[in-house]
Every structure is written in C-alpha cells, then in structure tokens.
Amino acid sequence: MEGRVWTIRDALEWMTRHFERVGVDVPRRSAEWLLSAATSLSRVELYAHFDRPLSETERTALRDSIKRRAAGEPLQYVTGEMPFRHIVVHVVPGVFIPRPETEVLVDECLKLLNGVESPVVLDICTGSGCIACAIASEHPQATVVATDVSEIAVVTAEKNAARIGVAERVSVVCGDLFAPVVAELRGTVHVVAANPPYIPTANLASLPLEVSGHEPAAALDGGADGLGIARRIATDALEWLTPTGACVMELDETCVRRAAEMVGEWYLEVEVVSDLVGRDRVLVAKAPRQTVRPGQSYSTNGGGSQ
C-alpha cells in the first residue's frame, strides 16, 4: 500500500485478494470490516465512497490491522468490536467473542422477563457483558448483576455497560460464578443467564485455530462432558432464584439434551431451544423444585468462567 494514492475501492480489492491468498476466513467481509474501522464509515457507506482516497492515518491503521488479520487473529479482536442484537460491544484479546447464537439466549431471557416489574437478573460468566447489556438495554426496568472470574473480562464488561448507557443498572463483579454476588439477592432473582465454557475437553483440539489459538481457553473448556461449569450453575442457581425463576444457559449441541435430563431433578419445567440454524443450543430450566433447599449445592466439577 505504498507509493501511490489508494482509494477505498483499491484497498478493498487488494485486501480481499491478499486475504484469499493467505487463507483468511471470509476474506471480503474481513476487508470490509477493517476498512470500515479505519475510515469510520459503515460497510454500506464504503461502497458509496468507493473513489475516496485514504488518508495517511487510515493507511497506517490498515497496515497494522491487515497484518493481524492475515496472521489469523479474529476479526473482532482486530476491529475491537462485535455487533450483538441492537448493540455493539467492545472486545479485546483475552475476552470471549460474542456469538450470534447467544442472541437466542437473550430472547429466552426477555420472554421470561416480559411483564415482570423491576426484574433482577444474574449473568454468570459474563465475558464481554453482551448478555447483561443487551437485557438491560431491551428491558429498561431490569437490574443485572454480572460476574466473571477474569479481571480483563470484568473491565471490558464495565466499559461496555458505560458505553451502551446501562451502567446504572448493570453491575459487574469479579469472582467465580455466584461467589461475588451479595447475599441479599438470594431468593430474589428472576433469571440466571449464563453462557459458560461448554466445549468438551476432547473436542478442543478440533476447534478452528482462529478460536483455539486466540480466545481464552478458560472460556471454552467445559470439562470432560462439556457440563462441568453448567452443572455448577444449574445447581447453585437454586438458592438465588424466586420460586418461579429460571436458569437459562447456552450449551453445546452435543450435550444440551443430557443437561436437560440432568436438571429435571432440580427444576419443574425444562425446555431445549434451537439456535438460528436449528441446532439444540439453549437450556431453559424453570421453577426450582421446593424439595431442594437454599444453600444446598450439587457441584461436582470445578472450572473457570468466561
């Protein structure tokens, strides 16, 4: 990109060809997103300004981002953002990148909260805070407490809540699962939402290198059966939920049905919801059984959060 004037069209075509040569996934989209970030134009606006020359500042930014993307770094880390439902969340290396299928989890949470006045939500393994921020932005009366064991995730989630304008109703605390949540919330929570690590350990090696080589392992590894963290969340949620509350989790399609059978011991109503492409993805467990007393824990596996 040296030695002559480069227009947006020139850069887009060159970047697309370059990414194709080095084997970058979705080369055209990658080029569009990087150009959009460098020029502060939307992807649609890029095509309306095809003949606009790039400034030296824009070209400098592109050089760095092209190198990072060509080396296999996830597009979202390079641009620093990820669209999620009606918001855009900031993401940095070390924080799990939100996935489109997680929007289905938010849908299920909002259905459960419909008509509930001033609901209380716990978002466990919050990562970027996408779930907490989306719920708070779409339910203006909801209060959300989000937790994560990762300090960088907590800082990122706090920044996202502030940027999106929901910081007054989203508090983010650092700690393992429910440990940092104030005791006063026991028995008052309407929904426990979680996108925990859920990839069975044996399957980690088969993940794309762009995922396994860049995203935090603690946000991916769900233990031997993929349910190590989910099991803890489902059982420990019992003491935090109201009698009609629900635990909503995103899980791997290979183990969500087994999880549904498992939590049937602790919840009266259990449902599995498919994601946008028809794969079993979200577990909804409603109404804790009264035979399980607050304070009991059926935790059997350790693990981190994402």
URSULWO-V360445 format. One record per backbone hydrogen bond with DSSP energy under -0.5 kcal/mol. CO is the residue of the C=O (numbers start at 1). NH is the residue of the N-H. E is the energy in kcal/mol with one decimal. If there is no record, write none. Layout:
co=CO nh=NH e=E
co=CO nh=NH e=E
This chain:
co=5 nh=7 e=-0.5
co=6 nh=54 e=-3.2
co=7 nh=11 e=-2.6
co=8 nh=12 e=-2.6
co=9 nh=13 e=-2.4
co=10 nh=14 e=-2.6
co=11 nh=15 e=-2.9
co=12 nh=16 e=-2.1
co=13 nh=17 e=-2.1
co=14 nh=18 e=-2.6
co=15 nh=19 e=-2.9
co=16 nh=20 e=-2.0
co=17 nh=21 e=-2.2
co=18 nh=22 e=-1.9
co=19 nh=23 e=-0.6
co=19 nh=24 e=-2.6
co=20 nh=23 e=-0.7
co=24 nh=27 e=-0.5
co=26 nh=30 e=-2.5
co=27 nh=31 e=-2.3
co=28 nh=32 e=-2.4
co=29 nh=33 e=-2.7
co=30 nh=34 e=-2.3
co=31 nh=35 e=-2.3
co=32 nh=36 e=-2.6
co=33 nh=37 e=-2.3
co=34 nh=38 e=-2.2
co=35 nh=39 e=-2.3
co=36 nh=40 e=-1.5
co=36 nh=41 e=-0.8
co=42 nh=46 e=-1.7
co=43 nh=47 e=-0.8
co=44 nh=47 e=-0.6
co=44 nh=48 e=-0.9
co=45 nh=49 e=-1.0
co=46 nh=49 e=-0.8
co=47 nh=50 e=-0.7
co=49 nh=52 e=-1.9
co=50 nh=9 e=-2.5
co=52 nh=8 e=-1.5
co=55 nh=59 e=-2.4
co=56 nh=60 e=-2.4
co=57 nh=61 e=-2.1
co=58 nh=62 e=-2.2
co=59 nh=63 e=-2.2
co=60 nh=64 e=-1.5
co=61 nh=65 e=-2.1
co=62 nh=66 e=-3.0
co=63 nh=67 e=-1.8
co=64 nh=68 e=-2.0
co=65 nh=69 e=-2.5
co=66 nh=70 e=-2.8
co=67 nh=71 e=-1.3
co=68 nh=73 e=-2.0
co=69 nh=72 e=-1.8
co=74 nh=77 e=-0.7
co=74 nh=78 e=-1.8
co=75 nh=79 e=-2.6
co=76 nh=80 e=-1.8
co=76 nh=81 e=-0.6
co=80 nh=91 e=-1.2
co=82 nh=89 e=-2.6
co=84 nh=87 e=-2.5
co=87 nh=84 e=-3.3
co=89 nh=82 e=-2.2
co=92 nh=95 e=-1.9
co=99 nh=102 e=-1.3
co=100 nh=103 e=-1.7
co=101 nh=104 e=-1.3
co=101 nh=105 e=-0.7
co=102 nh=106 e=-1.6
co=103 nh=107 e=-2.1
co=104 nh=108 e=-2.2
co=105 nh=109 e=-2.2
co=106 nh=110 e=-2.7
co=107 nh=111 e=-2.1
co=108 nh=112 e=-1.8
co=109 nh=113 e=-1.7
co=110 nh=114 e=-0.9
co=111 nh=114 e=-0.6
co=113 nh=116 e=-2.3
co=115 nh=117 e=-0.5
co=116 nh=119 e=-0.6
co=119 nh=143 e=-2.5
co=120 nh=190 e=-2.3
co=120 nh=191 e=-1.4
co=121 nh=145 e=-2.6
co=122 nh=124 e=-0.7
co=122 nh=193 e=-3.4
co=123 nh=147 e=-2.5
co=124 nh=195 e=-0.9
co=126 nh=129 e=-2.4
co=129 nh=133 e=-2.9
co=130 nh=134 e=-2.2
co=131 nh=135 e=-2.5
co=132 nh=136 e=-2.3
co=133 nh=137 e=-2.2
co=134 nh=138 e=-1.8
co=135 nh=139 e=-1.9
co=139 nh=142 e=-2.1
co=143 nh=121 e=-2.7
co=144 nh=146 e=-0.5
co=144 nh=171 e=-2.4
co=145 nh=123 e=-2.6
co=146 nh=173 e=-2.8
co=147 nh=125 e=-0.8
co=147 nh=126 e=-2.7
co=148 nh=175 e=-2.0
co=149 nh=151 e=-0.5
co=150 nh=154 e=-2.1
co=151 nh=155 e=-2.4
co=152 nh=156 e=-2.0
co=153 nh=157 e=-2.9
co=154 nh=158 e=-2.3
co=155 nh=159 e=-2.1
co=156 nh=160 e=-2.3
co=157 nh=161 e=-2.4
co=158 nh=162 e=-2.0
co=159 nh=163 e=-2.7
co=160 nh=164 e=-2.5
co=161 nh=165 e=-0.9
co=161 nh=166 e=-2.6
co=161 nh=167 e=-0.9
co=166 nh=169 e=-1.8
co=166 nh=170 e=-0.9
co=169 nh=144 e=-3.2
co=169 nh=171 e=-0.5
co=171 nh=146 e=-3.1
co=173 nh=148 e=-1.4
co=175 nh=177 e=-0.6
co=176 nh=179 e=-2.4
co=178 nh=181 e=-1.8
co=182 nh=185 e=-1.8
co=183 nh=186 e=-2.1
co=185 nh=188 e=-2.3
co=185 nh=189 e=-0.5
co=189 nh=242 e=-2.3
co=190 nh=246 e=-1.8
co=191 nh=122 e=-2.4
co=191 nh=193 e=-0.6
co=192 nh=248 e=-3.3
co=193 nh=124 e=-2.8
co=194 nh=250 e=-2.0
co=198 nh=200 e=-0.5
co=199 nh=222 e=-2.9
co=200 nh=203 e=-2.2
co=200 nh=204 e=-0.6
co=201 nh=204 e=-1.4
co=203 nh=206 e=-1.1
co=204 nh=207 e=-1.5
co=208 nh=211 e=-1.5
co=208 nh=212 e=-2.5
co=209 nh=213 e=-2.6
co=211 nh=214 e=-1.1
co=211 nh=215 e=-2.5
co=216 nh=219 e=-1.4
co=217 nh=220 e=-1.8
co=217 nh=221 e=-2.4
co=220 nh=199 e=-2.5
co=220 nh=222 e=-0.6
co=222 nh=228 e=-2.7
co=223 nh=201 e=-2.1
co=223 nh=226 e=-0.9
co=227 nh=231 e=-2.8
co=228 nh=232 e=-0.9
co=229 nh=233 e=-2.3
co=230 nh=234 e=-2.7
co=231 nh=235 e=-1.8
co=232 nh=236 e=-2.8
co=233 nh=237 e=-2.0
co=235 nh=238 e=-1.2
co=236 nh=239 e=-0.9
co=237 nh=240 e=-1.6
co=237 nh=241 e=-1.7
co=240 nh=188 e=-0.5
co=240 nh=189 e=-2.5
co=242 nh=245 e=-1.8
co=245 nh=287 e=-2.6
co=246 nh=192 e=-2.7
co=246 nh=248 e=-0.5
co=247 nh=249 e=-0.5
co=247 nh=285 e=-2.7
co=248 nh=194 e=-2.1
co=249 nh=283 e=-3.3
co=252 nh=255 e=-1.8
co=252 nh=256 e=-1.4
co=255 nh=259 e=-2.1
co=256 nh=260 e=-2.0
co=257 nh=261 e=-1.8
co=258 nh=262 e=-2.1
co=259 nh=263 e=-2.6
co=260 nh=264 e=-1.0
co=262 nh=265 e=-1.3
co=263 nh=266 e=-1.8
co=263 nh=267 e=-1.8
co=266 nh=289 e=-2.8
co=269 nh=286 e=-3.4
co=271 nh=284 e=-3.1
co=273 nh=281 e=-2.1
co=273 nh=282 e=-2.6
co=275 nh=278 e=-1.7
co=279 nh=275 e=-2.7
co=281 nh=251 e=-3.2
co=282 nh=273 e=-3.1
co=282 nh=284 e=-0.5
co=283 nh=249 e=-2.5
co=283 nh=285 e=-0.6
co=284 nh=271 e=-2.5
co=284 nh=286 e=-0.5
co=285 nh=247 e=-3.0
co=286 nh=268 e=-0.7
co=286 nh=269 e=-2.2
co=287 nh=268 e=-2.8
co=289 nh=292 e=-1.6
co=291 nh=293 e=-0.7
co=293 nh=296 e=-2.1
co=306 nh=96 e=-0.5
